[in-house]
Amino acid sequence: MSFMPNGDNATILTGQLYGRKPIEARASALGLTRTFSYEPTVEEVELRNNNTGADVLVKTRTTTVGANVTVVLDEFTARNLAMKLLADTVELTQAAESGLIISESNIVPGQITKLAGKRATNVSIQDDLSEDLVEGTHYRLDAKTGYVLWLPAAPTSASGTYDLAEITAGDNMTTLDLLKRTQGTEIILTCIPTNDGPQALVEEVLVSLSPSGATDFIAQDAEFQTIELEGKALYNHNNTAAPFGIVTHISG
């Protein structure tokens, strides 16, 4: 090891962040990550005594060892969003169905009707005189989400049929059940460096993450949505050799 100044040791740290829940065998990518920071927090108590006429520091004892962790993710994935919304995730699947019925009365323009599933197809809607309603004139269909918006030309009553396409695990759709994990998310983080020059490989850091700030579901004047999380590093009883994780300095 040399202690001579060396400009080559200056660095801008970048990396790929991965995470796994303690029950999972392997970590998965958390996607593009803007920030992963680790701030040690060591709390001490001090014993002071003034028998000599002035307070002197006699002893310090460490009472708490930990770290504050901040993560800012750039990708709006279901897993990242679940951590931000304290949600449980459920894989969304749907069997294909045909000939489902839609029957609405007392329709007011601007209202929406929720269909029985997502990815609606073959929608056919008529008024009370069995005249076909025209999409874009009487109603607007959002097939992907399964909603019908009634437009100003819509009749007060309408009925018809529609089909639903199959949704499988391969379609990668997820339902988030909000505020089911109010204790936050425990996750083990690994950061593999990608920068030039000296690098820091961070491995097996167990953290409890909670939301930081609000999640904007509509923000037309904002920049790209980020997922901001913060929390505490935890003592990992399953890794007694390095319970708070390990960082390896890799020379450039």
C-alpha positions in Angstrom: 0.0 0.0 0.0 1.3 3.4 -1.0 0.3 6.7 0.7 1.7 9.0 -2.0 -0.9 11.3 -3.7 -2.1 9.9 -7.0 -4.6 11.6 -9.2 -5.5 8.2 -10.7 -7.3 7.4 -7.4 -9.9 10.1 -8.0 -13.1 8.5 -9.1 -16.8 9.0 -9.8 -18.6 5.9 -8.5 -21.2 4.2 -10.6 -22.6 0.7 -10.5 -25.4 -1.8 -11.0 -27.7 -2.4 -7.9 -29.2 -5.8 -7.1 -31.5 -6.8 -4.3 -33.0 -10.0 -2.9 -35.4 -10.5 0.0 -33.9 -12.7 2.8 -36.0 -15.6 1.7 -34.8 -15.5 -1.9 -31.8 -17.4 -3.2 -30.5 -14.9 -5.8 -30.6 -11.2 -6.2 -32.3 -9.5 -9.1 -31.5 -6.2 -10.8 -33.2 -3.1 -9.5 -32.7 -1.4 -12.8 -31.2 2.0 -13.5 -30.1 3.5 -10.2 -29.4 7.1 -9.6 -28.2 6.9 -6.0 -27.2 4.3 -3.5 -25.6 5.9 -0.4 -24.5 4.5 3.0 -24.0 6.8 6.0 -22.6 5.2 9.1 -24.3 6.1 12.4 -22.5 5.3 15.5 -24.0 6.6 18.8 -22.0 7.0 22.0 -22.5 7.9 25.6 -19.9 9.9 27.5 -18.8 9.6 31.1 -17.7 13.0 32.4 -16.4 13.9 35.9 -15.6 17.2 37.5 -13.8 16.1 40.7 -10.7 18.0 39.6 -12.8 21.2 39.3 -13.7 21.1 35.6 -15.5 18.5 33.5 -13.2 16.0 31.9 -14.0 13.2 29.5 -13.2 10.0 31.3 -14.7 7.3 29.0 -16.9 6.8 25.9 -19.0 3.7 25.1 -20.6 2.9 21.8 -24.3 2.2 22.3 -25.6 1.9 18.7 -24.0 0.9 15.5 -25.8 1.2 12.2 -26.1 3.2 9.0 -28.6 5.3 7.1 -29.2 4.1 3.5 -30.7 6.0 0.6 -31.7 4.6 -2.7 -33.0 6.4 -5.7 -34.2 4.1 -8.6 -35.0 5.3 -12.1 -37.1 2.4 -13.3 -40.8 2.2 -12.7 -40.9 -1.6 -12.2 -43.6 -3.4 -10.2 -41.1 -4.5 -7.6 -39.6 -1.0 -7.2 -43.1 0.6 -7.0 -44.2 -2.0 -4.4 -41.3 -0.9 -2.1 -42.3 2.7 -2.6 -46.0 2.1 -1.9 -45.5 -0.5 0.9 -47.5 -3.0 -1.2 -47.8 -6.7 -1.6 -47.4 -7.9 -5.1 -49.7 -10.5 -6.8 -49.0 -11.8 -10.3 -51.9 -10.8 -12.6 -53.3 -13.6 -14.8 -56.6 -13.9 -16.6 -58.4 -16.6 -18.5 -59.7 -15.8 -21.9 -63.5 -15.3 -21.9 -66.0 -14.5 -24.6 -69.6 -13.1 -24.7 -69.4 -11.2 -21.5 -72.3 -8.8 -20.9 -72.2 -5.1 -20.4 -75.5 -3.4 -19.3 -75.6 0.2 -18.1 -78.4 2.6 -17.3 -78.6 6.2 -16.2 -75.4 6.9 -18.2 -73.9 10.4 -17.7 -71.2 11.6 -20.1 -67.8 11.7 -18.4 -68.5 8.6 -16.3 -66.6 5.3 -16.8 -67.6 1.7 -16.7 -65.2 -0.9 -15.5 -65.2 -4.2 -17.5 -64.7 -7.6 -15.9 -61.0 -7.7 -16.8 -58.2 -6.3 -18.9 -57.4 -6.4 -22.6 -61.0 -6.2 -23.8 -61.7 -7.2 -27.5 -64.7 -7.5 -29.8 -66.6 -4.9 -27.9 -70.1 -4.4 -29.3 -72.5 -2.0 -27.6 -76.1 -1.0 -28.6 -78.7 1.5 -27.4 -82.3 0.7 -26.4 -83.3 0.6 -30.0 -80.6 -2.0 -30.8 -78.6 0.6 -32.8 -74.9 0.1 -32.7 -72.9 2.7 -30.7 -69.8 4.0 -32.4 -66.5 4.1 -30.6 -65.1 7.6 -30.6 -68.6 9.1 -30.9 -70.6 7.5 -28.2 -67.9 6.0 -26.0 -64.1 5.5 -25.8 -62.6 2.1 -25.0 -59.3 1.7 -23.1 -59.0 -1.9 -23.9 -55.7 -2.5 -22.1 -57.0 -1.4 -18.7 -60.6 -2.5 -19.3 -62.5 0.8 -19.0 -65.2 2.4 -21.1 -65.6 6.2 -21.0 -69.0 7.5 -22.0 -68.9 10.5 -24.4 -71.4 13.4 -24.7 -73.3 11.5 -27.6 -73.8 8.4 -25.4 -77.4 7.3 -24.8 -78.7 7.1 -21.2 -78.8 3.3 -21.4 -76.6 0.8 -23.3 -76.0 -2.9 -23.4 -73.7 -5.2 -25.3 -71.0 -7.9 -25.2 -67.2 -8.1 -25.2 -64.4 -10.7 -24.9 -61.3 -10.8 -22.7 -57.9 -12.0 -23.9 -55.8 -14.4 -21.9 -53.1 -12.9 -19.6 -50.4 -15.3 -18.5 -47.3 -15.0 -16.3 -45.3 -14.2 -19.4 -47.2 -10.9 -19.8 -45.4 -9.6 -16.7 -48.5 -7.8 -15.2 -48.7 -7.3 -11.5 -51.3 -6.1 -9.0 -50.1 -4.1 -6.0 -52.1 -4.3 -2.8 -51.3 -1.0 -1.2 -50.2 -0.3 2.4 -49.9 -4.0 3.3 -46.2 -3.7 4.3 -46.2 -0.7 6.6 -43.1 -2.0 8.3 -41.2 -1.4 5.1 -39.2 -3.8 3.0 -36.2 -5.8 4.1 -33.9 -6.4 1.2 -30.2 -7.5 0.9 -28.4 -5.1 -1.5 -25.3 -5.8 -3.7 -23.8 -3.1 -5.8 -21.4 -4.2 -8.6 -19.2 -1.2 -9.7 -19.1 -0.1 -13.4 -16.9 3.0 -13.2 -13.3 3.6 -14.4 -10.6 3.8 -11.8 -10.8 2.6 -8.2 -14.0 0.8 -7.5 -16.1 -0.2 -4.5 -17.9 -3.6 -4.6 -20.6 -3.6 -2.0 -22.0 -6.9 -1.0 -24.7 -8.4 1.2 -26.0 -5.2 3.0 -29.3 -6.0 4.7 -31.5 -2.9 4.9 -35.0 -2.0 5.9 -36.3 0.5 3.3 -39.3 2.8 3.5 -40.7 5.4 1.1 -39.1 8.8 0.9 -41.5 11.5 -0.4 -44.6 11.1 -2.5 -45.3 9.1 -5.6 -46.7 11.2 -8.4 -49.2 9.3 -10.6 -49.8 12.4 -12.6 -47.0 14.9 -13.0 -47.1 16.3 -16.5 -44.5 19.0 -15.8 -42.1 16.8 -13.9 -39.0 14.9 -15.1 -38.8 11.1 -15.3 -40.4 9.4 -12.3 -38.0 8.2 -9.7 -38.5 5.7 -6.8 -36.9 7.2 -3.7 -36.4 5.0 -0.6 -34.6 5.4 2.7 -34.0 3.3 5.7 -31.5 1.7 8.1 -28.9 -1.0 7.7 -29.7 -4.0 9.8 -27.6 -6.6 11.6 -27.8 -9.8 9.5 -27.8 -12.7 11.9 -27.4 -15.1 9.0 -24.0 -13.6 8.2 -22.2 -13.3 11.5 -18.8 -12.9 9.7 -19.9 -9.6 8.1 -23.3 -8.8 9.6 -23.5 -5.3 8.1 -22.1 -6.4 4.7 -18.7 -5.9 3.2 -17.1 -3.4 0.8 -14.1 -4.4 -1.3 -11.8 -1.7 -2.7 -10.7 -2.6 -6.2 -7.8 -0.6 -7.5 -8.1 0.9 -11.0 
